[in-house]
């Protein structure tokens, strides 16, 4: 099916047996919404059902799309239901059901005090152990690299928060797909889709473009024990600099992790540059495409609107309407200062 073209849509929910991860029965739904993000639990959903018994169940929401005689069934979300809200209108009774991600069981389990992930050891088995409280399948693409330094569980640490720290430390990504599979893989540099006003115009005309640099710092202080280093943006070509803004905006970090052969002053300068990368955000509605998830990169080529480049999908909201309208937000990082800043200790 060519998802760039129009299609008609119908939806239903299926009850899932957590032991076999297969469907046991069908549940008719009236409407709903699926939300996907690149952080926290990754996804959630809600739907309205005519008949629902209120028990906690694993469910999967399906889209049935039809296009010129072609019919495709694709899963939009799999997760765990919460307590429904029952609405009664005369003889008609419906239930509004909220659903949690397949990662929710991992967020409900605390790690043991003192639990740690050692450095210099393969991580695949450690990550699988942390995720074993969810019945969802876990797919890890290749061998995960070892940590450079051990990760120690903190007070209130959950299995999911520790997995998130591991993923961040090795610069990999974690995604959940519509069938509930948890995918863990290296971060990729290529884009999964290209949206173009001529060749693949899936985006609706109204686009919101935002670049938020209001609170970005122009002074950064790095502290390590009794030593401190300060980096200051004094560049006349930087729109965020002290001279151009006429004021100082400070940021500080007191838990410094220096790179090999990196001085504290160099760390302060590096962090200032990183924080000065103002995030450009673009929001729009588009046609649904099952192959695009938060964390993926897409290329937007709309030169008449001044948009041409690769962006990272940060969130999606899929409405279970006639065309599975997808409200999407993408972002990229744009450097605001290309010159060397002065730093002093």
N, C-alpha and C positions, 0 to 999 in steps of 0.2 A: 504493500500500500504506500502511496505517495502522501506522506503526512502534510506536505506543503499545500495540497489541494483540500477542498472542503470535504467533510464527511458528516454523516449523521451518527449520533451517539445514543447508546442506552447503557444502563448500569445495573448491577446487582451485587450483592455480597454473598460470600460463601463462608460457611463455618469450617474451621480447620482443626483437624486432630493434631495436637502438639506432639504426639508420640510418632506419628508417621509423616507429618507435615503435608497431608493430603486433605482434600475437601470431603466433607461428609454430608452436607446438605446446603441448600440454597436459601437465601434470605432476600426477599424483595425490598427495595429501598425506594424512597420518594425523591430525595435529593441528598446533597452532601458536599464536602470539600476536603481536599487533601493538601496538607502543607508540608513542604520540604525545606530544610535549611542545611547549611554546611557546618553547623555546630550543635552542641548539646545532644539531644536524642535523634537528631537528623530528620525525623518526620513524625507527623501525627495526622489524624483525620477525624471527621465527625459525619454522621449521616442520620437521616430520619427513616425509620422502619415502621411499617404498619403493624407488624406483629413481632414482638421481641420479649423473651421471658425474663430479661434482666440479669441473667447469670453472667459471670466473667467468662469470656470466650475469646479464642483466637479467631480473627476474621480476615478475609481478603476481599478488597473491593476491585471489581472488574469493570473495564470499559469494553463494550462491544461496538466497534466502529464499522460502518458500512460506506462503501464508496464504489459507485459504478459496478455493482454486482460483486464486488470483493468485500469479504467480511473478515475482520480480525478481532480476536479477543486478547486483551492485554491487561495484566494486573497493574493497578495503580498504587495499592497500599496493602500491606499485611501488618497486623499488629494485635494488640490486646485491648478489649473493651473495658471501659469504666462503667460505673453505675449510671444507667440511663435516666433521663428526665421524661416522665410520661405526661402527655398532653391529651385531654379529653374534650372533644367538641361534639356534643350530642351523643350520637351512637358511634362516632368515629374516634378511635383511640390510636395515637401514634407515640413512638418513643424516639427521643433525640439521644443518640449514642455517641459519646466521645471515645476516641481510640488512641492508645499509646503505641509508640514505636516498639519494634522487636528488641530494641536495646533497653527497654524499661526494666526488665528483670535484673539486668546487670547494674543499673543505677540504684536498685533497691537493696543491694547486698554490700555490706561494709567489708573491707579487707581486714585481715587480722592485724593487730597492733605489731609494729616492727616488721611487717611484710616488706620485702624489697625485691627488686629485679636487678640481678648482678650485671656488671659490665662484662664485655668481651665474650658473651655467650649468645648463641642464636635465640631469637625472640619468638619464633613461630609457636612453639609449645607453650611458652609463658602466656602469650596473648590468647591462645585457645582455652587455656585453663581459666583465665579471667572471664571469658565469654561463655563458659559452659552452663551458666544458669539460664540462658535463653535456648529454646528449642530450635531457633532459626539456624539454618546452615551458614557456616563461616567459610569463605573462600579467600585464601591468602595467595597472592600472585608472586610466586618465587620465594626465595629465602630472604627473610627480613634481616637487615644488618644489625650487628651488635651495638649496644649502647656504649658511648665513650666513657660514661661514668654511671654508677649505680643509681637507680631510682628507689627512694624509700617512701613507703606509704605514710601519709600524714594522718593526723586525727580527722575523722570524718571522711576518710578516703573511701570511695566506692570502687567496685571492680571496673565500672565504665570510666570513671575519672582517671584511673591509673592507666587504662588502655589509651585514653585520649592523650595523656602525657607521653606515653611511649611513641604513639604515632607522630606527635609533634616533634619529639626529640630526633627522630630519624627522617623527618620531612617526608612522610608518606601520607596517604589519604585513606579515609574510611567512609564508605557509602552504603546505604541500604537501598535495594531495588524494590520494585513493586511486588515481587513474589516473596519478599521478606529476607532474601539472601543478604548477608553482611559481606561486603567486598572490601578487602584491605590490599592496597597496591601502592607502588611507587608513584610519586607525583609526576604527572606527564606535562610536557611542554607544548604539545600540539593541541589544536582545537578540534572538537568533535562535530561541530556544525558551523556553517557559514550562512548568515542571513544577509541577503542582498536585495536591493529594491527592484532588480530585474530578474535574477535567476532563481532566487529562493525567498520570495517576499512573504514570510510568515508573520511578520510583526504588524500590528495595527498602527494607523498613522500617528496617534497621540503618544509621544515619548516624553518622559521627565528626565532631565539631565541635572545632576547636582554635583558640585565639587565643594566639599566641606573642609576648609582649612582654618576656621575661626579660632580653634583652641590649640593649634599646633605650636610647639615651643620654638623659641630661638635661642634658648640657653639650656644646657643640659649639664647636670652635676652627677658624676660617678663617684661612689664612696666604697672603699674597701678597707675595713678595719679603721685605722687612724689616718688614712690617706684619702684625699679627694682630688679630683680633676674636673675642671669646668671647660666646656666647649661653648663658644659664643658665635652666633651668626652675625657678622659685621659686614657682609657682602652687600654692595650697592645694587647688584643685579638680582638679588634674591628678594622676592616679594614678601617673604616672612622675616626678613632680617630686622635687627634692632633699629637701624637708621630708617628703613622704609616704613616700619609699623609705628615707630615712635614710642615703643614701650617694650619691656622685657616680659617674656612668658617662659617660666621655668618648668623643667621636669627633672626628676631625680631617680636614681636607682641605687639602692644600698646593698644589693645582693649581686655583685658583679661576677660574671663568668667570662673571663678573658680567653680569647683565642690564643693559639700557640704563638709565642714571641710577641704578643700584643701588650702594649703599655696601657696604663690606666687612662692616659690622655688620649691615646688612639681609640680606646673603647668609647670614651665620652663623645669624641667626634663622630665615630661610626653610628652610635645610637642617636645622636642628634639628626644626622642625615636620614636615618631610617624613620624616625618619628615625623620628619618634615615631608615625607611622601604623602601628599594629600590624596585621599581616596576619592576617585571619580565614580559616582553611582548613576546608573541609568535604569529606569523602570519603564516597563511596557507590558502590553498584553499581546499574546501570540497564539497561534494554533499549537495544539499539543504535539509533542514529539517524544516517544517513549525512550529514546536513546540519550536524552540530555538530563543530567542530574546536577544538583548543587555540588560545587567543587570542580566541575568540568569547565573547560575553556571554550568559548564561542567567539566567532569573528563577526563583527558587525560592520557592514560596508554600506553606509548611507551618507555619501559625501555631501549631498545637498543640505543635510542637517548637521554637517560638521562632525560626523561620527564615522571613524574608520580605524579599526584596530581590534585586538584581542582583549576579551574581558572574561573574568571568572564569574560563574553563576553563584550567587550567594543565597538566593531563596527562590522558591516557587510556591504558588498557590493555585491549585487546579480545582475549578468549579465544575461540579457534575451537572453541566447544562447541556444544551443541544450540540455543542462543539468542543466540550472539554477545554474551555477557555483557560489559558495558563497565564497568570500574572507573574512576571519574572523580574527579578532585580539582579543586575550584574555590576561588577566593579573592577577597577584596575587601579594600579598605583602609579602616579605620575610624579617624577622628581621635580622639586621646586628650586633646587639650588645645585648647579653643576660645578661651582667653584669650591676650592678648598677653604674651609673656615679656619679661623685662628683659634687655638686652644691654649690654655695656660694652667699650670698646676699651682 
